[in-house]
Amino acid sequence: MQLQYKLIKVVCPRCGAEKEVPVPNSLFSQKKTGHIKIRVPKGVVCQEHVFIVFLNINGKVIGYETVDLSVSSITEFEPPEKKSVD
């Protein structure tokens, strides 16, 4: 079975870069109510920003949210080792 896609025009809320992004039709058929949230990583629409796009169940963009911080691993949040004071 071949996946069917809907092309969604996505605009970076920080820099305004635009790109059509393919979203599987199955995502819309599985979601009966509410909104669809898609995290857009760096490099998909623009080279610098990570953001979230909100779609209604018909595939219309209804909003964006910027991401303040994106981490690649939990070790980025480990506190530095305490140095003993003698």
C-alpha positions as CSV (number, residue, x, y, z in Angstrom):
1,M,0.0,0.0,0.0
2,Q,1.4,3.4,-1.0
3,L,1.2,6.2,1.5
4,Q,-0.9,9.3,0.4
5,Y,0.3,12.7,1.4
6,K,-1.1,16.2,1.7
7,L,1.3,19.0,1.0
8,I,1.0,21.7,3.7
9,K,2.6,25.1,3.2
10,V,4.6,25.8,6.4
11,V,6.1,29.2,7.3
12,C,8.9,29.6,9.9
13,P,7.4,31.9,12.6
14,R,10.8,33.4,13.3
15,C,12.4,34.1,9.9
16,G,9.5,33.7,7.4
17,A,11.1,30.9,5.3
18,E,8.4,28.8,3.5
19,K,8.3,25.2,2.3
20,E,5.6,22.7,1.4
21,V,5.9,19.7,3.8
22,P,4.3,16.3,3.1
23,V,2.0,15.1,5.8
24,P,0.5,11.6,5.6
25,N,-3.3,11.5,5.0
26,S,-3.5,8.8,7.6
27,L,-2.7,11.3,10.3
28,F,-5.9,13.3,9.4
29,S,-8.1,10.2,9.2
30,Q,-6.9,9.0,12.7
31,K,-7.6,12.3,14.4
32,K,-11.3,12.9,14.7
33,T,-11.3,15.9,16.9
34,G,-8.8,18.5,18.2
35,H,-5.7,19.8,16.6
36,I,-2.7,18.1,15.0
37,K,0.7,19.3,16.3
38,I,3.8,18.7,14.3
39,R,7.3,19.5,15.5
40,V,9.4,20.9,12.7
41,P,13.2,20.4,13.3
42,K,16.0,22.6,12.0
43,G,16.7,22.1,8.3
44,V,13.2,21.1,7.3
45,V,11.8,24.6,6.6
46,C,14.7,26.8,7.5
47,Q,18.3,26.1,8.7
48,E,18.1,27.7,12.1
49,H,14.8,27.3,13.8
50,V,12.8,24.6,15.5
51,F,9.0,25.2,15.8
52,I,5.6,23.5,16.1
53,V,2.9,23.9,13.5
54,F,-0.8,23.4,14.5
55,L,-3.2,22.0,11.9
56,N,-6.9,21.5,12.1
57,I,-8.2,18.0,11.1
58,N,-8.7,19.2,7.5
59,G,-5.0,20.1,7.2
60,K,-5.3,23.9,7.4
61,V,-2.5,25.7,9.4
62,I,-4.1,27.4,12.4
63,G,-1.0,28.5,14.2
64,Y,2.7,28.2,15.1
65,E,4.7,28.1,18.3
66,T,8.4,28.7,18.6
67,V,10.6,26.4,20.7
68,D,12.8,28.1,23.2
69,L,15.2,25.2,23.7
70,S,15.9,21.9,22.0
71,V,18.2,19.4,23.5
72,S,19.8,16.4,21.9
73,S,20.6,14.4,25.0
74,I,19.9,14.4,28.7
75,T,23.6,14.9,29.5
76,E,23.3,18.5,28.5
77,F,21.4,19.1,31.7
78,E,23.6,17.1,34.1
79,P,25.1,19.5,36.7
80,P,28.9,20.0,36.6
81,E,30.8,18.0,39.2
82,K,31.2,19.8,42.4
83,K,34.8,20.7,43.4
84,S,35.6,20.1,46.9
85,V,36.9,23.1,48.8
86,D,39.8,22.2,51.2
